[in-house]
Amino acid sequence: MEVVTEISTPDRRVDIQLYNSTPNDIELVFKHFKSPGFKEFQVGEFHDMI
């Protein structure tokens, strides 16, 4: 999985959508965004009802 590297400062909200992800993928995103100073993370799971 490739994590976006252009986002480096926590001055704005960042929304990331993962499809078919694993808990390890989510942890990788958390680790990536903790280092520049992001402190609040929310995880939601949505199921398409089509």
Backbone as CSV, one residue per row, in Angstrom:
resi,resn,N_x,N_y,N_z,CA_x,CA_y,CA_z,C_x,C_y,C_z
1,MET,0.842,-1.178,0.000,0.000,0.000,0.000,0.882,1.234,0.000
2,GLU,0.540,2.184,-0.813,1.287,3.438,-0.900,0.562,4.512,-0.088
3,VAL,1.272,5.155,0.812,0.700,6.211,1.638,1.052,7.554,1.027
4,VAL,0.087,8.463,1.020,0.320,9.797,0.469,1.423,10.474,1.259
5,THR,2.439,10.986,0.568,3.564,11.614,1.254,3.541,13.132,1.159
6,GLU,2.680,13.696,0.349,2.649,15.147,0.193,2.027,15.857,1.391
7,ILE,1.254,15.159,2.201,0.615,15.759,3.370,1.611,15.674,4.518
8,SER,2.090,16.825,4.966,3.144,16.782,5.972,2.844,17.595,7.225
9,THR,1.804,18.434,7.212,1.498,19.216,8.406,0.025,19.068,8.755
10,PRO,-0.278,19.015,10.042,-1.658,18.793,10.477,-2.485,20.075,10.579
11,ASP,-2.341,20.989,9.623,-3.083,22.248,9.699,-4.473,22.162,9.080
12,ARG,-4.808,21.046,8.480,-6.129,20.847,7.882,-6.599,19.422,8.109
13,ARG,-7.879,19.236,7.924,-8.458,17.902,8.032,-8.065,17.083,6.809
14,VAL,-7.793,15.834,7.023,-7.438,14.913,5.945,-8.401,13.745,6.003
15,ASP,-9.058,13.441,4.885,-9.933,12.277,4.781,-9.277,11.272,3.847
16,ILE,-9.164,10.060,4.301,-8.550,8.993,3.509,-9.544,7.852,3.401
17,GLN,-9.729,7.357,2.194,-10.621,6.223,1.974,-9.781,5.024,1.550
18,LEU,-9.981,3.929,2.244,-9.310,2.681,1.899,-10.366,1.672,1.479
19,TYR,-10.085,0.946,0.452,-11.005,-0.082,-0.028,-10.337,-1.438,0.132
20,ASN,-11.078,-2.390,0.678,-10.553,-3.744,0.909,-9.290,-3.696,1.758
21,SER,-9.300,-2.879,2.797,-8.125,-2.720,3.644,-8.139,-3.719,4.792
22,THR,-6.991,-3.863,5.394,-6.828,-4.720,6.560,-6.498,-3.824,7.765
23,PRO,-6.612,-4.354,8.977,-6.197,-3.560,10.147,-4.745,-3.090,10.047
24,ASN,-3.892,-3.869,9.425,-2.495,-3.452,9.241,-2.388,-2.224,8.351
25,ASP,-3.232,-2.135,7.328,-3.240,-0.962,6.454,-3.617,0.293,7.243
26,ILE,-4.614,0.174,8.096,-5.077,1.316,8.886,-3.984,1.730,9.870
27,GLU,-3.322,0.785,10.475,-2.232,1.096,11.407,-1.079,1.791,10.681
28,LEU,-0.806,1.393,9.454,0.238,2.037,8.659,-0.101,3.506,8.410
29,VAL,-1.357,3.793,8.110,-1.793,5.178,7.902,-1.647,5.968,9.196
30,PHE,-2.061,5.395,10.322,-1.917,6.071,11.616,-0.452,6.418,11.881
31,LYS,0.426,5.463,11.708,1.853,5.699,11.950,2.385,6.805,11.054
32,HIS,1.981,6.804,9.793,2.459,7.808,8.841,2.040,9.211,9.264
33,PHE,0.824,9.376,9.744,0.311,10.704,10.064,0.588,11.130,11.503
34,LYS,1.015,10.229,12.365,1.394,10.619,13.722,2.715,11.372,13.724
35,SER,3.649,10.995,12.871,4.971,11.621,12.901,4.958,13.118,12.600
36,PRO,4.140,13.637,11.661,4.127,15.093,11.473,3.240,15.823,12.480
37,GLY,2.567,15.110,13.365,1.822,15.780,14.415,0.321,15.621,14.417
38,PHE,-0.230,14.811,13.537,-1.669,14.551,13.587,-1.974,13.805,14.879
39,LYS,-3.042,14.214,15.595,-3.328,13.630,16.895,-4.681,12.938,16.978
40,GLU,-5.630,13.324,16.158,-6.975,12.751,16.249,-7.268,11.916,15.014
41,PHE,-7.704,10.696,15.240,-8.012,9.782,14.151,-9.392,9.185,14.385
42,GLN,-10.161,9.066,13.330,-11.459,8.410,13.395,-11.526,7.388,12.272
43,VAL,-12.040,6.231,12.602,-12.182,5.165,11.611,-13.660,4.832,11.496
44,GLY,-14.143,4.800,10.275,-15.528,4.410,10.026,-15.556,3.303,8.996
45,GLU,-16.534,2.443,9.122,-16.682,1.349,8.155,-18.046,1.494,7.495
46,PHE,-18.036,1.546,6.191,-19.279,1.738,5.441,-19.464,0.582,4.481
47,HIS,-20.700,0.131,4.365,-21.031,-0.962,3.459,-21.991,-0.419,2.400
48,ASP,-21.687,-0.693,1.158,-22.524,-0.250,0.042,-23.765,-1.123,0.006
49,MET,-24.905,-0.503,-0.064,-26.167,-1.248,-0.030,-26.769,-1.424,-1.429
50,ILE,-25.965,-1.298,-2.460,-26.493,-1.446,-3.822,-26.739,-2.913,-4.119
